[in-house]
């Protein structure tokens, strides 16, 4: 079974705002696939938002309210991407670590 330091950080928070973790050896199980799919959506959304931000920032007619909304959306996307990077970095480190029997 998975050891405590091998828990996967999931791409969502619990109802109390705390991080959620997955404890499983089955990387193809339902929850693992769900987390993978949500991470893919989050990364895709961030990429689209970045393109939108580039367009918005070059538009001289962008009003302050649109910039505030863009900042809020970028902040949320950055939080999601950081969470995905943290989770994947942890999983990568675990897969590269020597395993003891």
C-alpha positions in Angstrom: 0.0 0.0 0.0 1.0 3.6 -0.4 3.1 5.1 2.4 2.1 8.5 3.9 4.7 10.4 2.0 3.3 9.0 -1.3 -0.1 10.5 -1.0 -1.2 12.3 -4.1 -2.2 16.0 -3.7 -5.5 16.2 -5.6 -6.5 19.2 -7.7 -9.4 20.3 -5.5 -10.0 21.3 -1.9 -12.3 19.7 0.7 -15.4 21.4 1.8 -13.4 22.9 4.7 -10.9 24.4 2.3 -8.2 22.0 3.3 -6.1 20.0 0.7 -7.4 16.6 -0.4 -5.0 13.6 -0.9 -5.4 10.3 -2.6 -4.0 7.1 -1.0 -3.9 4.4 -3.7 -1.4 2.2 -5.5 -3.8 2.1 -8.5 -2.7 5.0 -10.8 -5.4 3.9 -13.3 -8.2 3.9 -10.8 -11.3 6.1 -11.0 -10.0 8.8 -8.6 -6.6 8.9 -10.2 -8.1 9.3 -13.6 -10.5 11.9 -12.4 -7.6 13.9 -10.8 -5.6 13.6 -14.1 -8.6 14.9 -16.1 -9.2 17.8 -13.8 -5.6 18.7 -13.9 -5.6 18.7 -17.7 -8.7 20.9 -17.7 -7.0 23.3 -15.2 -3.9 23.5 -17.3 -5.9 24.0 -20.5 -7.9 26.8 -18.9 -4.7 28.5 -17.7 -3.3 28.4 -21.2 -6.4 29.9 -22.7 -6.5 32.6 -20.0 -2.9 33.5 -20.6 -3.7 34.0 -24.3 -6.7 36.1 -23.4 -4.6 38.1 -20.9 -2.0 38.9 -23.6 -4.8 40.2 -25.9 -6.4 42.2 -23.1 -3.1 43.8 -22.1 -2.3 45.0 -25.6 -5.8 46.5 -26.0 -5.5 50.2 -25.1 -9.3 50.4 -24.6 -9.4 47.8 -21.7 -11.2 49.3 -18.8 -10.0 49.0 -15.1 -13.0 46.6 -14.3 -11.9 44.2 -17.1 -8.3 44.3 -15.7 -9.6 43.5 -12.2 -11.6 40.6 -13.5 -8.6 39.4 -15.5 -6.4 39.6 -12.5 -8.9 37.6 -10.4 -9.1 34.9 -13.1 -5.3 34.8 -13.5 -4.9 34.4 -9.8 -7.2 31.5 -9.7 -5.5 29.8 -12.7 -2.1 30.4 -11.2 -3.2 28.7 -7.9 -4.5 25.7 -9.9 -1.3 25.5 -12.0 0.9 25.8 -8.9 -1.1 23.0 -7.2 -0.7 20.8 -10.3 3.0 21.5 -10.4 3.4 20.7 -6.7 1.5 17.5 -7.0 3.3 16.3 -10.1 6.7 17.4 -8.8 6.1 15.3 -5.7 5.0 12.3 -7.7 8.1 12.7 -9.9 10.4 12.8 -6.9 8.8 9.7 -5.5 9.1 7.8 -8.8 12.8 8.7 -9.0 13.6 7.8 -5.4 15.2 4.5 -4.7 12.6 2.0 -3.5 13.5 -0.2 -0.5 11.9 -3.7 -0.1 
